[in-house]
Amino acid sequence: MYKRILVPVDGSSASNRGLREALRIARGQRAQLCLLHVIEEFFIGEAGESIAFAEDVFDALRTSGKRTLARAEALARKAGLRPRTVLVETMARPVADLVVREARKWKADLIVIGTHGRRGVRRVVMGSDAEHVVRASPVPVLLVRAKSRA
């Protein structure tokens, strides 16, 4: 039985599908829910004008991340849950590392992640945060695939 479920959210359809599954599990098991959004601040620029531009981009990313968490929290509350929300920023660490770090810190016993289900070259080229979480996680990880475009 799961007591603490960590759900990384990014607002994508795959992420939303993972969130809905996590809500279903959390309700059924009366588990606590933690919604996590990671802001990736990868930005390459030169000094001077680009610094001001970079700050504008970072502010937009923070605003978008807060909105994403607020929408996910609203869905959880509508389902009768009172989730914890966490917004994390990173410039250099991979998202997967931060998901695993939060799972350890919060003592999650399940991570639920929506995934795009990429295969072959697309997966190799684009990488997979979900795959990295699975490899590094100290707890079980449930991967929820996005709907296929059949």
C-alpha positions as CSV (number, residue, x, y, z in Angstrom):
1,M,0.0,0.0,0.0
2,Y,1.3,3.4,-0.9
3,K,1.3,6.3,1.6
4,R,3.3,9.0,-0.2
5,I,3.1,9.5,-4.0
6,L,5.4,11.9,-5.8
7,V,4.1,13.2,-9.2
8,P,6.3,15.3,-11.4
9,V,4.1,17.5,-13.6
10,D,5.0,19.7,-16.6
11,G,1.5,20.4,-18.0
12,S,1.9,18.1,-21.1
13,S,-0.8,15.6,-22.0
14,A,1.5,12.8,-20.9
15,S,2.1,14.4,-17.6
16,N,-1.6,15.1,-17.1
17,R,-2.4,11.4,-17.8
18,G,0.2,10.4,-15.2
19,L,-1.4,12.9,-12.8
20,R,-4.9,11.4,-13.3
21,E,-3.5,7.9,-12.6
22,A,-1.8,9.2,-9.4
23,L,-5.0,10.8,-8.3
24,R,-6.9,7.5,-8.7
25,I,-4.2,5.6,-6.7
26,A,-4.0,8.3,-4.0
27,R,-7.8,8.3,-3.5
28,G,-8.0,4.5,-3.4
29,Q,-5.1,4.2,-1.0
30,R,-5.7,7.3,1.0
31,A,-2.2,8.4,0.2
32,Q,-0.5,11.8,0.4
33,L,0.4,13.4,-2.8
34,C,3.3,15.7,-3.7
35,L,3.2,17.5,-7.0
36,L,6.6,18.5,-8.3
37,H,7.5,20.9,-11.1
38,V,11.1,21.4,-12.2
39,I,12.1,24.6,-14.0
40,E,15.1,24.0,-16.3
41,E,17.0,27.2,-16.6
42,F,19.4,26.2,-19.4
43,F,20.5,29.4,-21.0
44,I,23.6,30.2,-23.0
45,G,24.3,33.8,-23.6
46,E,26.9,36.4,-23.5
47,A,27.3,39.1,-20.9
48,G,25.5,42.4,-21.2
49,E,22.1,42.6,-22.9
50,S,21.5,38.8,-22.7
51,I,21.6,38.8,-18.9
52,A,18.5,41.0,-18.8
53,F,16.8,38.9,-21.4
54,A,17.7,35.7,-19.5
55,E,16.1,37.1,-16.4
56,D,12.9,37.7,-18.4
57,V,13.0,34.1,-19.7
58,F,13.5,32.8,-16.2
59,D,10.6,34.9,-14.8
60,A,8.4,33.5,-17.6
61,L,9.5,29.9,-16.8
62,R,8.7,30.5,-13.1
63,T,5.3,31.9,-13.9
64,S,4.5,29.0,-16.2
65,G,5.7,26.5,-13.5
66,K,3.5,28.1,-10.9
67,R,0.5,27.9,-13.2
68,T,1.3,24.2,-14.0
69,L,1.4,23.4,-10.3
70,A,-1.8,25.4,-9.6
71,R,-3.7,23.5,-12.3
72,A,-2.4,20.1,-11.0
73,E,-3.3,21.1,-7.5
74,A,-6.8,22.2,-8.5
75,L,-7.4,18.7,-10.1
76,A,-6.1,17.0,-6.9
77,R,-8.4,19.2,-4.7
78,K,-11.3,18.4,-7.0
79,A,-10.6,14.7,-6.4
80,G,-10.7,15.3,-2.7
81,L,-7.0,15.4,-2.0
82,R,-4.8,18.1,-0.4
83,P,-1.5,17.8,-2.2
84,R,1.8,19.3,-1.3
85,T,3.4,21.3,-4.1
86,V,7.1,21.8,-4.8
87,L,8.7,24.1,-7.4
88,V,12.4,23.5,-8.0
89,E,14.8,25.4,-10.3
90,T,17.9,24.0,-11.8
91,M,20.6,25.3,-14.1
92,A,22.8,22.3,-14.4
93,R,21.3,19.2,-12.8
94,P,19.2,16.8,-14.9
95,V,15.4,16.9,-14.1
96,A,15.6,13.2,-13.2
97,D,18.1,13.8,-10.5
98,L,15.9,16.4,-8.9
99,V,12.8,14.1,-9.0
100,V,14.8,11.3,-7.3
101,R,16.2,13.8,-4.8
102,E,12.7,15.0,-3.9
103,A,11.4,11.4,-3.6
104,R,14.2,10.7,-1.1
105,K,13.7,14.0,0.8
106,W,9.9,13.6,1.1
107,K,10.2,9.9,1.7
108,A,7.9,9.0,-1.2
109,D,7.1,5.3,-1.6
110,L,5.9,5.7,-5.3
111,I,6.7,8.0,-8.2
112,V,4.1,8.3,-10.9
113,I,5.4,9.8,-14.2
114,G,3.6,10.5,-17.5
115,T,5.8,9.5,-20.4
116,H,5.7,10.1,-24.1
117,G,6.7,6.5,-24.8
118,R,9.4,7.4,-27.4
119,R,11.1,4.5,-29.1
120,G,14.2,3.9,-31.1
121,V,16.3,6.9,-32.4
122,R,13.9,9.5,-31.0
123,R,14.4,8.1,-27.4
124,V,18.2,7.9,-27.9
125,V,18.4,11.4,-29.3
126,M,15.9,13.2,-27.0
127,G,16.7,11.1,-23.9
128,S,14.1,10.2,-21.3
129,D,13.8,11.8,-17.9
130,A,11.4,9.0,-17.0
131,E,14.0,6.3,-17.9
132,H,16.6,8.1,-15.8
133,V,14.2,8.3,-12.8
134,V,13.5,4.5,-13.1
135,R,17.2,3.8,-13.1
136,A,18.0,6.0,-10.1
137,S,14.9,5.8,-8.0
138,P,15.0,4.2,-4.5
139,V,11.2,3.5,-4.8
140,P,8.9,1.9,-7.4
141,V,8.1,4.1,-10.4
142,L,4.9,3.9,-12.4
143,L,5.2,5.0,-16.0
144,V,1.9,6.1,-17.6
145,R,2.2,6.4,-21.3
146,A,0.5,9.2,-23.2
147,K,-2.3,8.1,-25.6
148,S,-0.9,7.0,-28.9
149,R,-1.8,8.9,-32.1
150,A,-3.4,5.8,-33.7
